[in-house]
């Protein structure tokens, strides 16, 4: 499913998209795109904090609520208080458009 244009998500930023009712964080880490679940596994907060959020450092996305960190390549929590995985989605960029498979490669685990 097409979710955005690659040019809409500059390096070191993330955009929230909705795919079949699920919120997904599309992350641009150093020019590479990744898609993980948008909900923190600790307190159910949005990792994107809305539609567009500029807080990727390297390959790490930080939850704005309590500071938990997640690996944008896998969705794995890398710091407390969060644990588990937000979910990881297959993504491809084709002709400048970003496409996401709505079925997670790795389902969310709390």
LINLIN-V816726 format. One record per backbone hydrogen bond with DSSP energy under -1.0 kcal/mol. CO is the residue of the C=O (numbers start at 1). NH is the residue of the N-H. Records with the same first field share a line. If there is no record, write none. Layout:
CO->NH ; NH
This chain:
1->100
4->98
5->8
6->9
10->13
12->56
13->28
14->53
15->26
17->24
19->22
22->19
23->38
24->17
25->36
26->15
27->34
28->12
29->32
32->29
34->27
35->89
36->25
38->47
40->44
45->40
51->16
53->14
55->62
57->60
59->72
60->57
61->70
63->67
68->63
69->78 ; 79
70->61
71->75
75->86
76->71
84->77
85->109
87->37
88->105 ; 106
90->101
92->99
94->97
96->6
97->94
98->3 ; 4
99->92
106->88
109->85
